[in-house]
Amino acid sequence: MSDKEPAVDEGTQLDDYPPMEEGARKAEFLAGIDEALRQVERGETYSIEEMEKFMEEWLPE
């Protein structure tokens, strides 16, 4: 199973919405995954250490 498959599986299980809205939500979800993958390909990512620093700054104590 690739890294993409769990996210795609989640996107196909959004059954709490009317059919028209469900289709739009699925399309938006999958478009978000595609954009995230393009960002990774362009090197627009953060290291774990950078994310930990962000979390410390963002979360209240």
N, C-alpha and C positions, 0 to 999 in steps of 0.2 A: 504494500500500500504506500503510495507516495504521500508527501506532506500535504498536497492539495486535496486529496480524496476526503479526509475527515471534514474539512470546511465545506466542500461541495455536498457531502452527505447531509450536513446540518442545513444547508440552504434548500435542500429538497424536502425537508421535513417541517416546513412552516405551514401547518394545516389549520391554524386558528383564524384565518382571514378569508373573506369571500373570494371566490375564484379570480375575479378581475384584479383585486388588490393583491392577492397572493402572488399572481404572476408578476406584477410590478415589483413586489418586494423581493422575489427571487432574482429577478433581473438586476435590481439594484445591488443586492448582496453579492452576486457573481461578478458584477462590474467592479465592486470594491475589491474583491479578491484579485481580479486582473490588474487593477491599478497598483495594489500592494506588491504584486510580483514584478511589475515594471519598475517600481521604486527600488526593489532589491537588486534587480539587474543593473540599475544606474548607480548602485552603491549608496543610496539614500537610506542608510540604516544607522542604528545606534548599537554600541556594545552593551553588554550586560552591566558593566560598571557605570556607563553613562546613564542607563535607565535607572539603576539603583540611586544615583545621585539625584536625578529628576524626581524620583518617588519621595526621597527624603525632603526635597524642597516643596513638593506639592501637597503631601499629606500632613494634616495637622497632628500635633503631638498629643 
